Amino acid sequence: MAQELTLLPNPDNVPGAVSSGYQRQNTNMYAISTGLNTLHPKIDGNNIIISAGGIIEINGALFVLQKDVSLTFPNNNQNYYIAIVPVGRNASFVLQLDAGTFNYGKNGRYDSSGKRVLPILFRKNIDLNIIQKTEINEDGEPITSFQIGDLYLTTTSHNPGLLFFGNWTRWGQGRVPVSVDPAQTEFATVEKPGGAKTHVLTIDEMPSHTHSFDCYVGMNGDDSPNLSGNGGRKKITTESAGKNAAHNNLQPYITCYMWKRTD
């Protein structure tokens, strides 16, 4: 079994020896009830990757991860947790089904054999054939950063309910969100729709303008000039222009999928 976690050297009188900056007792390696955990597992295909540099407290002692760890997720669609096995001055990672229980004395989650268990549940989604991770609290209940009413933006069409907890529905299709502003009637309430993709100008919206053309004061009856001034009055109408079509009213945009958690 590879031993990737190594006990930190005693930081006494060595400024900056432990980069996390957490307080320690002066006489030994033990943290003062910090429950310290700076490990951040991520998912790469069917592998769980834990990057080097993270620090974790196990049974009071501080360990640092010396190199990246890759754990292959078993292809059996069961829930797994990362457990950390202390071995003398070292420790290693394993995947196990046992989530352990929260130990308030040690300020962490431990299984019956004394292994520290990270509060993260890994499960494989059968429909998407991908691994998902969810944090759990002291009682083993899932923790999600998305509350009811929260939005989730993504470039994939998968329902977030397959990745997170709760029920989700598509939201704002074909529309751009705008922040609520009580001072503006158009944006004064939440989820108020408005606007239009195209628009036909009204007379009031047309730019102020004039038309110019040549006009003779006197006429001979055949619309030729009469310079003697003997002429009459003639009504002149300019030709119409334009097709009264709507113009494009879209701002520059980029599309994505937007979902709203409903419960």
Backbone hydrogen bonds, N-H to C=O, Kabsch-Sander energy under -0.5 kcal/mol:
donor,donor_aa,acceptor,acceptor_aa,energy
4,E,2,A,-0.8
5,L,91,A,-2.6
6,T,64,V,-2.6
7,L,89,R,-2.7
8,L,62,L,-2.6
14,V,11,P,-2.2
17,A,14,V,-2.0
19,S,17,A,-0.6
21,G,18,V,-1.2
25,Q,30,Y,-1.6
31,A,60,G,-1.9
32,I,23,Q,-0.9
33,S,31,A,-1.2
38,T,55,I,-3.1
42,K,49,I,-2.9
44,D,47,N,-2.9
47,N,44,D,-2.0
48,I,71,L,-3.1
49,I,42,K,-2.9
49,I,47,N,-0.6
50,I,69,V,-2.6
51,S,49,I,-0.5
53,G,65,L,-2.8
54,G,51,S,-0.8
56,I,63,F,-2.3
57,E,36,L,-2.3
58,I,56,I,-0.5
58,I,61,A,-3.0
61,A,58,I,-2.2
62,L,29,M,-0.7
63,F,56,I,-2.9
64,V,6,T,-2.6
65,L,54,G,-2.8
66,Q,4,E,-2.4
66,Q,64,V,-0.6
69,V,50,I,-2.5
71,L,48,I,-2.8
73,F,46,N,-2.8
76,N,74,P,-1.6
77,N,74,P,-0.5
80,Y,122,F,-3.0
81,Y,96,Q,-2.8
83,A,81,Y,-0.6
83,A,94,V,-3.1
84,I,116,R,-3.3
85,V,83,A,-0.5
85,V,92,S,-2.9
87,V,90,N,-3.9
90,N,87,V,-2.1
91,A,5,L,-1.7
92,S,85,V,-1.9
94,V,83,A,-2.4
96,Q,81,Y,-2.5
101,T,110,Y,-2.4
102,F,138,E,-0.7
103,N,108,G,-3.8
104,Y,102,F,-0.7
107,N,103,N,-1.2
108,G,103,N,-1.7
110,Y,101,T,-2.5
111,D,115,K,-2.1
114,G,111,D,-1.8
116,R,84,I,-1.6
117,V,109,R,-3.3
118,L,82,I,-2.7
118,L,116,R,-0.5
120,I,118,L,-2.4
121,L,134,T,-3.7
122,F,80,Y,-3.2
122,F,120,I,-0.5
123,R,132,Q,-2.1
125,N,123,R,-0.5
125,N,130,I,-3.1
126,I,124,K,-0.6
129,N,125,N,-2.1
130,I,125,N,-0.8
131,I,45,G,-0.6
132,Q,123,R,-3.1
134,T,121,L,-2.3
135,E,143,I,-0.6
136,I,119,P,-2.3
137,N,141,E,-2.4
140,G,137,N,-2.1
143,I,135,E,-3.8
147,Q,145,S,-0.6
149,G,261,R,-2.8
150,D,147,Q,-2.4
152,Y,259,W,-2.4
154,T,257,Y,-2.2
162,L,159,N,-2.4
163,L,160,P,-1.5
164,F,160,P,-3.6
169,T,260,K,-2.1
171,W,258,M,-2.7
175,R,172,G,-2.3
181,D,187,F,-3.0
184,Q,181,D,-2.2
185,T,183,A,-0.5
187,F,184,Q,-1.2
188,A,185,T,-1.1
192,K,189,T,-0.9
199,H,247,H,-1.5
201,L,199,H,-0.5
205,E,202,T,-0.6
206,M,202,T,-0.8
206,M,203,I,-0.9
220,N,224,S,-1.0
226,N,218,G,-1.0
229,G,226,N,-1.2
231,G,229,G,-1.4
247,H,199,H,-2.8
249,N,197,K,-2.8
257,Y,154,T,-3.2
259,W,152,Y,-2.3
260,K,169,T,-2.8
261,R,150,D,-2.5
262,T,167,N,-2.7
263,D,167,N,-1.1
